[in-house]
């Protein structure tokens, strides 16, 4: 079975939803940011501060390459992973399915805290909103687009994702 990649902005619910999807589909779960942290033995914040964003992005692509070699994974990507054309190509050419989790900005904003220093691209609301607007067209390139209200639980979003996957399989 090919991998399933959850894409979307930080705070969209990719990790929480991915864990539920993986459990229900009896697949392994990979949090891409966690895999990068393990690879570099630094937190995301430390990677950005000491090695720079380019080093983080290179490690992110290397982890995506590793995931593409495996099957039956549910992968929660980092917020910027799907904005890299090389990463999108890797996902697509591996036969995987990408799912864009798309809650409204207000829901994302309510989930994030300006004092959360673990998210290096969350400088403030204005900066984050501009980044969200910039990345959204990339997220829309995913095979499945789940437009969410923001009130759904991870279990609800996992159910929507599984239904969309089933519909996609029936259509092919």
N, C-alpha and C positions, 0 to 999 in steps of 0.2 A: 504494500500500500504506500502511496506517496504521502509526503508530509503535508501538514496543514500549517500555514503561517498566519498568525493574527497580526495585523498592521493597524496603525493609527497613532494619534498623538499621545504624548505622555498623559496619563490620567484617564485614558479611554477605557481601561479595564482589561487590557490584553493579558496580563499575568493572571489575574483572578479568574477570568473566563477560561484561559488556556488550561489551567489546572483542572477545572471542572470538565471541559471537553475531553482532555486526555484521560481522566479517570473513567468517564462514561464510555469512551471508545476503546478503553483498554490499550492505550498508547503511552509511550514515555513523553514526559513534558520537559521542554527546554526553555528556560528564560535566557534569551540571548544576552542581555546585559549581565546577568549572573555568570554566564559562560565566559564573557570577556573579562570580567573581574577575576575569575579563577585562572584564566590564561595568563593575565598580566600580574596577578597577585596584588592588585590595588583596587580600591573602590573606584567607581565611575568618576567621582569628584577628583580623586587623586590622579587618575589617568589624565583627565583634562588639564589639571593644574601642573603636573610634572612632565608628562610626555606630550601633551597637546591633543587637540581633537583629531588631527590627522592620524595619529597613532591609534587612537580609539577606533576610528572608522576602519583602519586596516585590520585590526584585530576582530572587529565585528564581521567584516567580509570573510576573514579566515574561519570564524566560527560558523558562518552561514555555509561555507564550502564543506565543512565537516558535517553539518546537519544534512546537507544535500546528499551525502554519501550514505546516510542512514535512511531507513524507512520507518513508517509508523510513528512519526514524531508529531507532536503539536508544539509549535515554536511561537513563543511570544517575542516579537521583535522589539527592539528599542524604537523610540519615536522617530528617529532619523534614518533608520536602516532602509526603509522602502523608498526613501528619496534618492538613494544612490542607484543610478541606472544599472550598474554592474550587479548589485544585489537583486534587483528585480529580474534581471536576465537569469541569474543563477537559480532563483526560485522558479521562474517560468520553465527554463530548460530542464530542470530536474523533474518536471511533471507534477509539481506540487500545486496546491490550491492556496491562494491568498484571500483572506477575509478582512475587509476594512470595518473595524468597529468605529462607528461614527455617532457618538453622542454630541449634542449641541455644545457650543463653546461654554455656555453658562454652567453646564454640568461638569465639564472638565475643570473649569476655574474653581468651582466649589470643592472639588476633590483635592486640589493642590494648595499648598501653603507657601507664602512668600519666604517663610523662615526655613523651609526644607532645603538644606544645603546639599542633599544627595543628588539633586537634579541640576547639573551644571548649566543647562540651557534655560532654566527657569530663573531669570534674573529679576524680572518683575512682570506684572500683568501686561503692560504695553508691549514689552519685548516678546513675551510668550505668545501673545495674540498675533503679532506680526509673523512669528515663526509658524504658527498654526495655519495662518492664511497662505503662507508660502508653500508649506508641505501638502496641504489638502489636495491639490490637483494630482500629486503623485499617489496619494492614498486611493484616489478614485480609479486608478489603474488596476486595482485588485480585481480578481475574478468575481468575488462576491462583495456586495456593499450592504452592510447592515445599518440602516438608519435607525438610530435609537433615540428614545426620549431622554435618557439619562437617569430615569427612575428605576430601570431594570436592575435586578440583582445579577451577579455573575451566573447563577443557575439559569435565570431567564435568558440571558444573552447566549449561554451555551446551548439552550434549547433552540433558539432562533438560528444559531450557527449550524447545528446538526440538521435542522429542517432544510435550510438553504443548501447544505451539502447533499442531502437526499434528493432534493429537487434537481440539482445540477446533474447528479448521476442518472436520474430518470430521463433527463433531457438528452443525454449523450448516448 
